[in-house]
Amino acid sequence: MKKIIIIGGGFAGFWSAAGAVRRAIELEKENEVEVTVVSRDSFLNMRPRNYESDLSQVRIPFERILKPIGVKNIEGNVDGIDFDNKTVTVSSSSDTLTLPYDKLVLAAGSILQRPNIPGLNEHAFSVDTYQEASKLHQHLDNLVSKRSLAGCYTTIVVGAGFTGIEVATEMVSRLKRVAEKNGDDPSVVRILLVDHSDIAADFSEEPRAVIKEALSDLGIESITKVSVQSISEDGVVLSNGEKLAALTTIWTAGVKASPLTSHFPVERDHFGRLPVDQFLRVIGTEDVYAAGDCANVLADETHVALMSCQHASPQGKFAGYNLTSNLFEKDSLPYGQPYYCTCLDLGEWGGLVTDGWDKKVMMKGMDAKGVKIEVNTKFIVPPLDDKEEILIESQPNYINKLEDFLPYRYREATV
């Protein structure tokens, strides 16, 4: 029995498993392959949705997506990878396992960058994981006990990139509801978006103007060209010496690849990602692939794939297809994903959809919000309890363009 181990249960990991199973079936080798996903828990966390007010739909039990296609799941933390003996060491609360592999995929995703800022780890919230997002929810629910304190209804969001903008715009309505629930006037709510650079620095001028319009209309204050010096339970101190009172500080300032990439004897990029070829094979290793936020790979001739589910899911499908093909000495398929778009939630204001790597504005306002809801609740969600549909969608290049997914009314919408 050939053993395929996939480290990581996110989008790249799940679709690597599904892609491997599908390819084995195509080659009539499904009875010769055992696929196992090693993950910290037994859920696929829809990480892009952790900013939302309702977390009830952001986790999918593996029982509903891995079990139907015959993939095993082992819960635990990966402590080591022995490339010479082709084994992975996994520890759980009750046991330590040594798992042999014939092919390995590192799809362990990324983690939030946490620089050495006093108070960051102790006092800042985040939406990096489901558990951290849940902790933020609990904190907001408990604000009623702190109504008399300065900054009770003030939130400081650090990092004005994609995640920070979605968190800040969502926090407007969330804090207003908390204030109303506590019997307070929602006008006391104050949201501050802080960044050492500019708001939406990765966007071009046209979409950035839309984002700034939305922030202004929502009453969100932008503080740029300044960094955070320290964080406490009741606020932050900026590098210019200004002190801001807030009982809620949310850190969203960047991510880096899983620390597991450090186990690999190869040079990583500044995000910690592994160099892979166009087949998603880790350069300089044998029988090892990487996909998603752990992989540094070109999406087209000039653009490196981004650390997002938009690129992680297709990469997983290619990695699973290719490692199984290689396992049985069949041809692999080069990964490519030339189409790129963004779909940004802007809270009560609506949303923003851009097209292409130059981020041309395709749609804004409530029409774009409708697209974002469709993306979050349908486009990125794998089929549940349906082996046939899961395997259909695990094909490389299966609907990896937003324009293929959107209903006709959205494609015809104009800004």
N, C-alpha and C positions, 0 to 999 in steps of 0.2 A: 504494500500500500504506500503510495506516494503521499508525503505529508506537506501541506502548505500552511504556514503560520502567517497570520496577519496581525501585526501589532497596532492596535488602535481601532476603536469602534465608532469613529465619526463618519462623515460622508465618504471620505476616501477609503477608509477601512471597510465599511459595509459594501460599497460598490466594488472594491477589489475582490471581496469574497464572492459576491454575486457573479462578477465577470469570470472568475476562475471556474465556478460551477457551470456556468453556461458553456464556456469553451470546452470543458471536459465532456459535457453532454454532446456537443457538436462532434467531438472526436470519438464518441462512443467509448469514453474512458471513465465515465462517472463512477464506476465501481472500483476504480483503481486509484482514486484520489480522496483524501480526507482533508477538509478545509476547516481550520480553527481560527477564530477571532479571539485575541487576548485583549481585554479591556478592563478599565477600572471598575465598571459596573455593567449592568445588563440592559442598558438603554442606549439608543441613538438619540443624543441631545441635539435638537435643532438649534445649534448655537447662535445662528443669525437672529433668532427670535427671542433671545434672553432679555432683550430690552423691553419687551412687551409687558403690558399691565397684567395680562392673564397668562400664567405659566402652565396652565392645565393641559395644553396641547403641544408643549415644546419637547416632550420626551416620548419616544416610541419604544416599547419593550422589544428586545431582540427576539423574544418568543414569537412575535408577529411578523418578523422579516427575515431572521436567520433560520429559525426552525423550519419554516415551509420549504426552504431550499436545501435542507440537510446540513447546514453549517453549525459546528459546535461553538460554544462560547465559554471561555474560561475567564472568570473574574479574578483580577489580581494586578499587581504592579510588576513590570519587567525590571529585574535587577541587573541583568547582564545578557550579552549576546556573545557566544563563542563562535567566531566565524570559521575557525579551523575545524572544530568538531561539529559545526552546524547544529547548535543547540541554543535555546532561549531559556533563561532562568526566570521563573515567575513566582512571586511570593504573595500569599493571601493571609488573612487573619489566622488561618488554621494550618497552613501547609506551605511547603516550598516544592515547586515542580521543576524538572528539567525536561524541556520539550524538544525533541529532535525535529529537524525540518529538511526537506529537499529544496523548497523554495520559500523565501521569506519576503514579506512586504512590510516596510516601515511606513505606517500611516497614522502616526501618533499625534498629528496635528501640531498646534502651537499653544503657547502659554502667554499670558499677559506680561509685558515687560514691567518690572518693578525696580526702578533705580533706588539707590541708597539715600532715600529722603526720610528724615526723621518723622516718625508717626505714620508713614504710608501703610505699612503692613498692619498696624494696630487699629487705625482709625478710618481708613478709606474703604469704601465699598467698590464692587465691580460687578459686571455682568459676564465675566469671562466663562464661568461655568454655571450649570443649573443650580448647584448648591449656593454659589455666591449670589446669584440673582435672587434666590429664595431668601437669603439672609437680608438682602436689601428690602424685599417686600415686608419681611417681619419688622424690620426697623421702621419703615414708614407707618405700619399699623400701630406701632408703639409710640408714635410722636404725641399722642394725646396726653401722655404722662409728662411731656416736656413743653407744654404749650406756653408756659410762662418764660421760657428761656429765649434769649436773643438768638435769632437765626433758626428758629424752629421750622419755619416754612421756607427756608432758603436752601437751595441745592447748588453746590459748585461741581461742575463737570469738568474734569481736567483732560484735555485732548479734544481738539476740534476737527478730528478726522471723521470718517464714515460712522463709526460706532458712537463716538462722542456726540455727533449731531443728532443721531437717532435717539440716544438716551436723553439728551437735553430737551428735545422737542416733545418726547413722550412724558417727561417729568412735569411738564406744564399742567396737563390735565390730571395726572396722577396726584400731584400735590394739592391741586384745587379740590379734588374729591376728598382727600384727607382732611383739608381745612374745613370743608362743609360738613363732613361727618363729625368733626370735633366741635361744630357750632361756631366756627370762625369765618370771617369774611374771606373769600378766595382771593381777593385783591392783595392780601398780604403775601402771596406766593411770589418768590423771587428766584429766578434761575440765572446762573452765571456760567458762561462757557469760557474756559481759560486755555490758552495755548501759547507755547513759546514762539510759534511762527505766526501763521495767519489762519483765519477760518477757512476750512475746506481747501487747504493748500494743494492737495493733489488734483483738484478740479481746475479746469480752465476758466477763463473770465466769464463766459456766458452762464454756465451752470452755477458758478460761485455767486453771481449776482442774484440768481433765483434763491439760493440757500440763504443769503444774507437778508433778502426781502422777507422770507418766511420767518427767520429768527426775529427780525424787527417787529413784524406783525404779531408775533407771539409774545413779545415783551421780553425776550431773552437778551441779556446783556453779554456783550462780547468783550473779553479782555485779552489782548494779543501782545506779542513781542515781550512776554514776561513768563518766567517759570515759577514753579512752586518750590519754596524753600523748606517749609515744614507743614505738617498736617497734625491737627489735634482733634479731640472729640467735639470741640465747639468752633472749628474753623480752620483757615489756612493762613499762612504768611507767605507773601509773594516775594520774589527776588528784589523788587523795588522797595521793600519794606512795608508795603500795605498789608494790613490785617483785615481779613474778611470773615465775618461771623456766619457760621452755617453749621447746622447739626448733621447735614448730609453732604459728604464729599464722595464723588464717584470717579474712580481712576479708569481712564480708557486709552491711555497714551501709548499705543503700539503693542505689537506682539513679536515673539521670536519663536523659532522652531522648537519642538520638543527637545528637552535635554538629552533624550536618547540618541540624538544624532551625534553626540560627542563620543559614543561608543565606536563610531566608524573611523577606520584609519585613513580618512580622506580629508581634504581641505574643504571647509564649509564657507558659505558666503556670509555677509554681515548680519543676515537674519538667522544664521545657524543652519541653513538648508543644505542638503546634500546635492552634489553634482550628479545628474543623471543624464543618460542619453535619450534619444527620441523614443526609445522603447520603454522608458522609465526604469531602466537598469542602473543601479548605482555604479558610477564609473570607478574602476579600481577594485571592485569586489566581484565575487562569484555567487551566482544564484540569489542575489539580493536586489530587490526593487524598492523604490520609494514613490509615494504619491501624496498629493495634497500639500499641506503647509510644510512638510519635511523635504519637498523636492524643489530643486532649482532647475527649471526646464523651460524651454522656449515654447510659447503657445502658437507662435507663427514665426516668420523669418526674423523679426526684430523685437518682439515683445516677450518678456519673461512672464510666465503665468503668475497670477497674483495669489496671495494667501487668502482665499475665499472659497466658499462652497461651490461657486460658479465654475471654478477650475478644479476643485478637489474631486467632485463627483465624476466628471469625465475621465480624469486621470486614473481614478480607481478602476473604472471599467476597462481602460486600456491596460493597466498593470495586471489585472486579473486575467485578461485575455492573453497577454503576452507571456506571462510566467507559465501558464498552462501550456501554451503553444511550445515554449522552449523546453518544458518538461518532457514533451513527447516529440521533440525535434521537428516541429512544424514552424512555418514562417510567422514572424511577428508583425504587428501593425505599428507604424510610427504615430505617436501622439501628435495631434494638431488641433488647435481651437482658435481659428482666426477671428471669429466673431466675439465681440466684447460689449457689454452694456453695464449700466448701473441702475439700480432701482432703490431709491432712498426714501425712507419714511420721514415725513416732516410733521408728525403729530396731527393736531387739529387743523393745521394749515393745509395739509394734503400730502403731496409727495413730489418726487422728481424722478423722471426716467430719462437716461441719456443713452445715446447710441454711438458705438465705436470707441476706439482708444482715445480719440480726441474729445470724447464726452460731449457730443452735440446734443442739445436739449431736444428731446423727442416729445415730452409731455410733462406738464406740471399741474399742481393743484389737486383737486379731488379725483380727476380722471387718473392721474398718476397714483394716487392713493389706492384706487381700485386695483391697479396693476400690482402694487406692492402686496396687497392682501392676497391676491391670486397667487403670487410668487411664494409667499410665506406659507399659505395653507394648501397649495396644490403642487406647484412646480418643483419645489425642493423636497416634497414628501414622497417617499417610496410607497409602492402599493403594499397594502396590509393583507396578510393571511392569504396571499394569492401567488403561488409558485410560478404559474405561467406568466402573469403580468410582471413579476419581479425579474424574471429571466429575459422577458422581452425588452424591458427598460435597461438591462445590464449590457446591452450591445454597445460597443464603442460608437461614439457619434450619435447615440439615440437622443434626439431633441436637445442638443446642447446650445441651441440658439433661442433666445427669448422670443424672437419674432415667430418661431415655429410653434411656440406654446400659446401666445396671447390670442384671445378671441378676436375675431375680425373687427369688432367695434373699437378695440384698443389700437389696432394697427392703423385704422383710418383716422384716429384722433389727431388733432393738430394743436400746437401750442397757442 
